[in-house]
Amino acid sequence: MSDYFDPFDADRPLRLGCSCGAHASATEHATATLKARSETADFEAYSNQFIEAALMKALFPQDVVRRNFIRAVGRRTAMAAIGSVLPITSLQAMAQDKNAPEKKDLKVGFIPITCATPLIMAHPLGFYRNQGLNVEVVKTAGWALIRDKMLNKEYDATHFLSPMPLAISMGVGSNATPMQVASIQNTNGQAITLANKHKDKRDPKLWKGFKFAVPFEYSMHNFLLRYYVAEAGLNPDTDIQIRVVPPPEMVANLRAGNIDGFLGPDPFNQRAVFEEVGFIHVLTKELWNGHPCCAFGTSAEFIQKNPNSFAALYRAVLTASAMARKPENRELIAKVISPAAYLNQPETVIAQVLTGKFADGLGKVQNVPDRADFDPIPWQSMAVWMLTQMKRWGYVKGDINYKQIAEKVFMLTDAKKTMKALGQPVPDGAYPKFSVMGKVFDPAKPEDYLKSFAIQKAA
């Protein structure tokens, strides 16, 4: 059987008899393809800066499905349907008033977790490309590798755990290299998951001797787990074991019995339920609602040398964050980021995390819309809290100029300026107070806060 080549898609051979199975012959297939291509071209020409077409391709990655959808409903109906749930107008506006990037070809690292949703979705939806950038988002095995690749300048920017740029900038755990948090990638979005065999041990006071996994030492996961067990009267350094395990390996370690639980990022809490090896003990939003988890950032050197490239990256990521914040977009986003190139997870698992409608592994279906959120503001009070916990558990010693470090690393002023330029709402302030497990944190009094804890690392 000879190949018939579609002249509009020469790299895809069509078999006689119709390769897609929807038509009686290759001729009919080619005719239908030509019509669909014509309607798709009309749709793309109608769009501004190819935005609608990029979104359509991301939502319907299979050519035949996409073309059939456009042919069935028409280009204007298709555009209206997308526009009803995605901010097409703001995406088109995002392309205006930009300077040429100094460096167009960029590598951005990410760990395959839902915390990286804005950074990831900006790739298939064309947000980077719309800013004149050719961005390769690089799936990375673990946080130590993320750190090393940033230090070695193999990545131009990256998905960070929020405390990591603080630690790297201070030379804690690595050579001191100034790093910056441009935006918070996600808030909430974590949980404590326990093995099914511990369903009768929901009280953390019963966890003495348990082995827990966290993704990295300089992580909100580590700090929140330590905080939680210490509030229950356990010393996290002596009464439990805390191991660093890359997030994609957490469920396998739980299944094998290597750990009793983990405080980890999604989707792996939900994946443990999906695999029937664990249950969600508590969402971290119940400990601190609105807490930061991951961040988008880069080195101070990259920003200094490539201000226009950084500004373009910043616009793309902040626009993705604004889209991700809207609940009506979450199911569509789950479709975009679940494939193998990104999270490589069942779409249903990602959708449960992003929509907040999820099975908890204890026989209940919960509805927590803000289980994961995507507020991008890098509040400097958050940075101060992280620094108090680094000192509390002995990661840093001596006097700390909390305010100076927070303002140097967390780019709050830049975030507000860029968000305002994009037409996004911008809150006031820099150092809001918040509560962690019912205890108010005043960022103006970090040392008083530290002294208030009965359990902390011995000096």
C-alpha positions in Angstrom: 0.0 0.0 0.0 1.5 3.4 -1.0 1.5 6.5 1.0 -0.7 9.5 0.1 0.9 12.8 1.4 -1.3 15.6 2.5 0.3 18.6 0.8 -0.6 20.8 3.8 1.0 18.4 6.3 3.8 16.7 4.4 5.3 15.1 7.5 2.3 13.1 8.2 1.5 10.2 5.7 -2.1 9.2 5.2 -2.9 5.6 4.4 -5.3 4.7 1.7 -8.5 3.7 3.3 -8.2 6.6 5.8 -5.7 6.4 8.6 -8.1 8.0 11.2 -10.9 5.5 10.5 -13.5 8.3 10.1 -13.7 8.3 6.3 -14.3 5.7 3.6 -11.2 6.5 1.6 -8.0 8.4 1.6 -9.5 10.8 -0.9 -12.5 11.6 1.4 -10.1 12.0 4.3 -7.9 14.4 2.3 -11.0 16.4 1.3 -12.3 16.6 4.9 -8.8 17.5 6.1 -8.5 20.3 3.5 -11.9 21.7 4.6 -10.9 21.6 8.2 -7.6 23.2 7.4 -9.4 26.0 5.6 -11.7 26.6 8.6 -8.7 26.4 11.0 -6.8 28.9 8.9 -9.8 31.2 8.9 -10.1 30.8 12.7 -6.4 31.6 13.1 -6.5 34.6 10.8 -9.4 35.9 12.8 -7.5 35.6 16.0 -5.2 38.3 17.4 -1.6 37.2 17.8 -2.6 33.5 17.3 -3.9 33.3 20.9 -7.2 31.6 20.2 -5.5 29.1 17.9 -2.9 28.3 20.5 -5.5 27.7 23.1 -7.5 25.5 20.8 -4.5 23.4 20.0 -3.7 23.0 23.7 -7.2 21.9 24.6 -7.6 19.6 21.6 -4.1 18.4 20.8 -5.2 15.8 18.3 -5.6 17.4 14.8 -8.6 15.4 13.8 -10.5 16.2 17.0 -9.7 19.9 16.8 -10.7 20.2 13.2 -13.9 18.2 13.6 -14.8 20.5 16.5 -14.2 23.7 14.5 -16.1 22.3 11.5 -19.0 21.2 13.7 -19.6 24.4 15.6 -17.9 27.0 13.3 -15.0 29.3 14.0 -17.0 32.1 15.8 -18.8 29.7 18.1 -15.5 28.0 18.9 -13.9 31.4 19.7 -16.8 32.4 21.8 -16.7 29.1 23.7 -13.0 29.5 24.5 -13.5 33.2 25.4 -16.2 32.4 27.9 -13.7 30.6 30.1 -10.3 32.0 29.2 -9.1 35.6 29.3 -8.4 36.0 25.6 -8.6 39.8 25.6 -6.0 40.1 28.4 -3.7 37.6 26.6 -3.8 39.7 23.5 -3.1 42.9 25.5 -0.2 41.1 27.1 1.6 41.2 23.7 1.6 45.0 23.6 4.3 47.5 24.8 7.2 45.1 25.1 10.9 45.5 24.3 12.9 42.9 22.4 14.3 40.2 24.6 18.1 40.1 24.9 17.9 36.3 24.9 15.0 34.5 23.2 16.0 30.8 23.7 15.5 30.0 27.4 15.5 26.9 29.6 13.1 26.9 32.5 13.2 24.0 35.0 10.2 22.5 36.7 9.4 19.6 39.0 6.3 17.7 37.8 3.8 18.9 40.5 0.7 21.0 40.4 2.5 23.7 42.2 4.2 24.6 38.9 0.8 25.0 37.1 1.3 28.6 35.9 4.8 28.0 34.7 3.8 24.8 32.9 0.6 25.9 31.3 2.3 29.0 29.9 4.1 26.6 27.5 1.4 24.7 25.7 -0.9 27.7 25.7 1.6 29.8 23.9 2.1 32.5 26.5 5.9 32.4 26.2 5.8 32.4 22.5 3.5 35.4 22.5 6.2 37.3 24.4 8.7 36.6 21.7 10.4 33.9 23.7 11.3 30.3 22.7 11.1 28.6 26.1 11.9 25.0 26.8 10.3 23.9 30.0 12.5 21.1 31.4 11.1 18.4 33.6 13.6 17.9 36.5 14.1 15.0 38.8 14.5 16.8 42.2 15.1 20.0 44.0 18.8 19.6 44.5 19.2 19.2 40.8 17.1 22.4 40.3 19.4 24.2 42.6 22.6 22.9 40.9 21.4 23.7 37.4 20.5 27.3 38.5 23.9 27.7 40.1 25.7 26.3 37.0 23.6 28.5 34.8 22.1 25.6 32.9 18.6 27.0 33.5 17.7 30.6 32.9 14.9 30.6 35.4 13.0 28.0 37.3 10.3 26.6 39.5 11.6 27.0 43.1 10.4 25.9 46.5 9.8 29.3 48.1 12.5 29.0 50.8 15.1 27.9 48.3 16.1 31.3 46.9 16.4 32.6 50.5 18.8 29.7 51.4 20.8 30.0 48.2 21.1 33.7 48.6 22.4 33.3 52.1 24.8 30.5 51.2 22.9 27.9 53.3 23.4 24.5 51.7 25.3 25.9 48.7 27.6 28.7 47.7 26.0 32.1 48.3 24.4 33.3 45.0 21.8 36.0 44.9 18.5 34.6 43.8 15.1 36.3 43.4 11.5 35.2 43.9 9.5 36.9 41.1 6.2 35.4 42.0 4.6 32.7 44.1 3.6 29.9 41.9 0.9 28.5 44.2 -0.6 28.8 47.6 -1.9 25.9 49.7 -1.6 22.8 47.4 0.0 20.4 50.0 -1.2 17.8 52.4 -0.1 15.3 55.0 -0.7 11.8 53.5 -0.5 8.7 55.7 -0.3 5.0 54.7 -3.7 3.2 54.9 -2.4 1.1 57.8 -2.4 4.2 60.0 -6.1 5.1 59.7 -6.4 4.4 63.5 -3.6 6.9 64.2 -5.0 10.2 63.1 -3.7 11.9 66.2 -0.2 13.2 65.6 0.6 12.5 69.2 0.7 8.9 68.2 3.3 9.4 65.5 6.5 8.8 67.6 8.8 6.7 65.5 7.1 7.4 62.2 9.2 8.0 59.1 8.1 10.9 56.9 9.2 12.2 53.5 9.5 15.8 52.5 10.7 17.0 49.1 13.6 19.1 50.3 15.1 20.6 53.5 14.5 24.2 52.4 10.8 23.7 51.7 7.5 24.8 53.2 6.7 21.0 53.4 9.6 20.5 55.8 8.8 23.6 57.9 5.0 22.9 58.1 5.5 19.2 59.0 7.9 20.3 61.8 5.5 22.9 63.0 2.6 20.5 63.0 4.2 17.7 65.0 5.9 20.2 67.4 2.4 21.6 68.2 1.4 18.0 69.0 4.3 17.8 71.5 6.8 15.8 69.3 10.3 16.9 68.5 10.7 16.5 64.8 14.5 16.0 65.2 14.2 13.2 67.7 10.7 11.7 67.8 10.1 11.2 64.1 12.4 10.7 61.1 12.2 13.2 58.2 13.7 12.1 54.9 14.2 14.0 51.6 12.4 12.1 48.8 11.7 13.6 45.3 7.9 14.1 45.0 7.5 11.6 42.1 8.9 8.9 44.3 6.8 9.5 47.4 3.8 7.2 46.5 6.1 4.3 45.6 7.9 4.7 49.0 4.6 4.8 50.8 3.5 1.6 49.0 6.7 -0.2 49.8 6.5 0.7 53.5 9.7 2.8 53.5 7.8 5.7 55.0 4.7 6.1 57.1 3.6 9.2 55.4 4.7 12.4 53.7 4.0 16.1 53.6 4.2 16.6 50.0 3.0 18.6 47.0 0.0 17.6 44.9 -0.8 15.6 42.8 1.0 13.0 44.9 -1.3 13.2 47.9 -4.2 12.6 45.5 -2.2 10.0 43.6 -1.8 8.0 46.8 -5.5 7.9 47.3 -6.0 7.0 43.6 -3.6 4.1 44.0 -5.3 3.1 47.2 -2.1 3.1 49.3 -2.8 6.2 51.4 -5.3 8.7 52.7 -5.2 12.5 53.1 -4.8 13.2 56.8 -5.0 17.0 56.6 -4.6 19.7 53.9 -2.0 22.2 54.8 -4.5 25.0 54.1 -6.0 23.9 57.4 -2.7 24.8 59.1 -2.1 28.1 57.3 -4.7 29.1 54.8 -3.0 30.9 51.9 0.5 29.7 52.7 3.0 29.9 49.9 4.4 26.7 48.4 6.4 27.1 45.2 7.8 30.1 43.4 9.0 31.3 40.0 12.4 32.8 40.1 15.8 33.3 38.7 19.2 34.7 39.6 19.9 38.4 40.2 22.5 38.1 37.5 20.1 36.9 34.8 17.8 39.8 35.5 20.6 42.3 35.4 21.9 40.9 32.1 18.6 40.2 30.4 16.0 42.6 31.8 13.7 42.4 28.8 13.8 38.6 28.7 13.0 38.5 32.3 10.1 41.0 31.9 8.7 38.8 29.1 8.9 35.7 31.2 7.4 37.6 34.1 4.4 38.7 32.0 3.8 35.2 30.7 3.9 33.6 34.2 1.7 36.2 35.9 -0.9 36.0 33.1 -0.9 32.2 33.6 -1.4 32.7 37.3 -4.3 35.0 36.8 -5.9 32.4 34.5 -5.2 29.6 37.0 -6.8 31.5 39.8 -10.3 31.3 38.2 -12.2 28.2 39.3 -14.0 27.9 35.9 -10.6 27.3 34.2 -9.4 24.5 36.4 -10.8 21.5 34.5 -9.5 22.8 31.2 -6.1 23.4 32.8 -6.0 19.9 34.1 -6.3 18.7 30.5 -3.4 20.9 29.4 -0.9 20.0 32.1 -1.6 16.3 32.7 0.1 14.8 29.6 3.4 13.0 29.8 5.5 16.1 28.7 4.3 17.9 31.8 2.9 16.1 34.9 2.4 12.7 33.4 -0.6 12.0 35.7 -4.1 10.8 35.1 -6.3 13.7 34.2 -8.8 12.8 36.9 -6.1 13.1 39.6 -5.1 16.6 38.4 -8.7 17.7 38.1 -9.5 16.6 41.7 -6.6 18.7 43.0 -7.3 21.8 40.9 -11.1 21.8 41.4 -11.0 20.8 45.0 -13.6 18.0 44.6 -11.7 15.0 45.7 -11.8 11.6 47.4 -9.9 11.7 50.7 -9.2 8.0 51.0 -11.4 7.8 54.1 -14.6 7.2 52.3 -15.6 10.8 51.8 -15.7 13.1 48.8 -14.6 16.6 49.9 -15.3 19.9 48.2 -12.5 22.4 49.0 -12.3 24.9 46.1 -9.1 26.5 47.4 -7.3 23.3 48.1 -4.8 24.8 45.6 -4.7 28.4 44.6 -2.4 30.5 42.5 -2.0 33.9 44.2 1.3 35.2 42.8 2.1 38.0 45.4 5.5 37.3 47.0 4.7 38.8 50.3 7.8 39.7 52.2 6.2 38.7 55.5 6.1 35.1 54.1 9.8 35.3 53.6 10.3 36.5 57.2 8.3 33.5 58.5 10.4 31.1 56.5 13.6 32.7 57.9 12.2 32.2 61.5 11.7 28.5 60.8 15.2 28.1 59.2 16.6 29.6 62.4 14.2 27.6 64.7 15.4 24.3 63.3 19.1 25.2 63.1 19.5 25.7 59.4 20.9 29.2 60.1 22.5 30.5 63.2 23.2 33.9 64.7 21.6 37.2 64.0 19.5 37.6 60.9 18.4 40.8 59.3 15.0 39.5 58.4 13.7 42.6 56.6 16.8 43.1 54.5 16.9 39.6 53.3 13.1 39.4 52.6 13.2 42.6 50.6 16.3 41.6 48.6 15.0 38.2 47.6 11.2 38.6 47.3 10.4 41.0 44.4 7.2 42.4 45.8 7.5 45.9 44.2 8.2 44.4 40.7 5.4 41.9 41.0 2.9 44.7 41.8 4.2 46.9 39.0 4.0 44.1 36.4 0.5 42.9 37.6 -0.8 46.5 37.4 0.6 46.8 33.8 -1.3 43.6 32.9 -4.5 45.0 34.4 -4.6 42.6 37.3 -5.7 43.6 40.8 -2.9 44.7 43.1 -3.2 44.5 46.9 -1.7 47.0 49.3 1.0 46.5 51.8 4.2 44.3 52.1 4.1 42.7 55.5 0.6 41.4 56.3 0.1 39.4 59.4 -1.2 35.8 59.2 -2.0 32.9 61.4 -0.4 29.5 61.5 -2.4 26.9 63.4 -4.2 29.7 65.2 -1.1 31.6 66.2 -0.7 35.1 64.8 2.6 35.9 63.1 3.7 39.5 63.3 6.6 40.0 60.8 7.7 43.0 62.7 8.6 40.8 65.7 10.3 37.7 64.3 12.6 37.1 67.3 9.7 37.3 69.8 7.8 34.8 67.6 10.8 32.4 67.7 11.2 32.6 71.5 7.5 31.7 71.9 8.1 28.1 70.8 8.7 25.5 73.5 10.2 23.0 70.9 13.0 24.1 68.7 16.5 23.1 67.8 18.9 23.2 70.8 21.5 26.0 70.4 
